[in-house]
Amino acid sequence: MAYGINSIYADIGSVDLNDNVEGAAGPLALQLPGILFPLTFVALGAALVRAHAKPRWCAIALAVAAVLFPVSRIGGIEILAVVADIVFLLALAPLGWTILQGRELAPTRPRGEERSPTRRSSAHSSAA
C-alpha cells in the first residue's frame, strides 16, 4: 500500500517519498512491507503444504506467485506482473471458498497418523 501511495505522490507532484523521508521512517514504511509481502506468502504456501491442505496445488501456486511478484515488479516486467496476479487469484480463490463454506483446509492429523499406536497391555509385556 505504501508503494501505491508513493506512486500517487510521484505522479502528481514529482515527489518520491523514498528520497524525502529521513531516518528510519522510509525503510520501515516503504521497504520493509515490500520485502515481507512475498516472504509471508512463501511461508504460507510452505505451511499449507506441510499441513496437507486441500487443494495442494493452491499452496504450491501461492508460493510460486510470491516469487513471481517481486521479480515482476522490481524488473518492471508487466506481463510477468499480470501472470503473478492471476496465479495469486487462482491460488487464493479456492482456499477462500473452502473457508467460506466452513470446511477445513487441512485434515486434523497428517496422513499416516490416522491410528494412534497401540500399546502393549500388561499381560503381553509380562509374558514376554
C-alpha positions as CSV (number, residue, x, y, z in Angstrom):
1,M,0.0,0.0,0.0
2,A,2.8,2.4,0.8
3,Y,4.3,1.9,-2.7
4,G,0.9,2.7,-4.1
5,I,0.7,6.0,-2.1
6,N,4.3,6.7,-3.1
7,S,3.4,6.3,-6.8
8,I,0.5,8.6,-6.5
9,Y,2.7,11.3,-4.9
10,A,5.3,10.7,-7.6
11,D,2.8,11.1,-10.4
12,I,1.0,14.2,-9.0
13,G,3.9,16.2,-7.6
14,S,7.0,14.5,-8.9
15,V,7.9,13.7,-5.3
16,D,9.4,10.4,-4.4
17,L,8.8,9.6,-0.8
18,N,11.8,7.3,-0.7
19,D,14.0,10.3,-1.3
20,N,12.3,12.7,1.0
21,V,11.9,10.6,4.2
22,E,14.7,11.0,6.7
23,G,15.7,8.5,9.3
24,A,14.1,5.0,9.7
25,A,10.6,6.0,8.7
26,G,11.2,5.5,4.9
27,P,12.6,2.0,5.2
28,L,10.0,1.0,7.8
29,A,7.1,2.4,5.8
30,L,8.1,1.5,2.3
31,Q,10.8,-1.2,2.1
32,L,10.0,-3.5,5.0
33,P,6.4,-4.3,3.9
34,G,7.7,-4.7,0.4
35,I,10.1,-7.4,1.5
36,L,7.7,-9.1,3.9
37,F,4.8,-9.3,1.5
38,P,6.2,-12.1,-0.7
39,L,8.1,-13.8,2.1
40,T,4.8,-14.1,4.0
41,F,3.1,-15.8,1.1
42,V,6.1,-18.2,0.6
43,A,5.8,-19.1,4.2
44,L,2.1,-19.5,4.0
45,G,2.4,-21.8,0.9
46,A,5.0,-23.9,2.7
47,A,2.8,-24.1,5.8
48,L,-0.2,-25.2,3.7
49,V,1.9,-27.9,2.0
50,R,3.2,-29.1,5.3
51,A,-0.3,-29.2,6.8
52,H,-1.5,-31.3,3.8
53,A,-4.1,-28.6,2.9
54,K,-6.5,-29.3,0.1
55,P,-6.3,-28.5,-2.7
56,R,-2.5,-28.9,-2.5
57,W,-1.8,-27.2,-5.8
58,C,-3.1,-23.9,-4.3
59,A,-0.4,-23.9,-1.7
60,I,2.3,-24.5,-4.4
61,A,0.8,-21.9,-6.7
62,L,0.7,-19.4,-3.8
63,A,4.5,-19.9,-3.2
64,V,5.2,-19.6,-7.0
65,A,3.1,-16.3,-7.2
66,A,5.0,-15.0,-4.2
67,V,8.3,-15.5,-6.0
68,L,7.0,-14.0,-9.3
69,F,5.6,-10.9,-7.5
70,P,8.9,-9.2,-6.7
71,V,10.6,-10.4,-9.8
72,S,8.0,-8.8,-12.0
73,R,7.8,-5.6,-10.0
74,I,11.5,-5.0,-9.5
75,G,12.3,-5.9,-13.1
76,G,9.4,-3.9,-14.4
77,I,8.1,-6.9,-16.5
78,E,4.4,-6.1,-17.0
79,I,3.3,-9.4,-18.5
80,L,5.0,-11.3,-15.6
81,A,3.2,-9.0,-13.1
82,V,-0.1,-9.9,-14.7
83,V,0.8,-13.6,-14.6
84,A,1.8,-13.3,-10.9
85,D,-1.5,-11.6,-10.1
86,I,-3.5,-14.2,-11.9
87,V,-1.6,-17.0,-10.1
88,F,-2.4,-15.3,-6.8
89,L,-6.0,-15.2,-7.7
90,L,-6.1,-18.8,-8.8
91,A,-4.3,-19.9,-5.6
92,L,-6.3,-17.8,-3.1
93,A,-9.8,-18.2,-4.6
94,P,-10.2,-21.9,-3.9
95,L,-8.7,-21.5,-0.4
96,G,-11.1,-18.7,0.4
97,W,-14.1,-20.6,-1.0
98,T,-13.2,-23.6,1.2
99,I,-13.0,-21.4,4.3
100,L,-16.3,-19.6,3.4
101,Q,-18.0,-22.9,3.1
102,G,-16.9,-23.8,6.6
103,R,-14.8,-26.7,5.5
104,E,-11.3,-27.4,6.9
105,L,-8.3,-26.8,4.6
106,A,-6.3,-29.5,6.2
107,P,-7.1,-32.7,8.0
108,T,-6.8,-32.7,11.7
109,R,-4.0,-35.2,11.5
110,P,-1.4,-35.7,8.7
111,R,-1.6,-38.8,6.6
112,G,-0.1,-41.9,8.1
113,E,-1.1,-40.9,11.6
114,E,-4.8,-41.9,11.4
115,R,-4.4,-44.5,14.1
116,S,-2.7,-44.0,17.4
117,P,0.0,-46.6,18.1
118,T,-1.3,-49.4,20.2
119,R,0.3,-50.0,23.5
120,R,1.0,-53.5,24.8
121,S,-1.1,-54.5,27.6
122,S,0.5,-55.5,30.9
123,A,-0.5,-59.2,30.2
124,H,1.6,-59.1,26.9
125,S,4.6,-57.4,28.5
126,S,4.7,-59.8,31.5
127,A,4.5,-62.8,29.2
128,A,7.5,-61.6,27.1
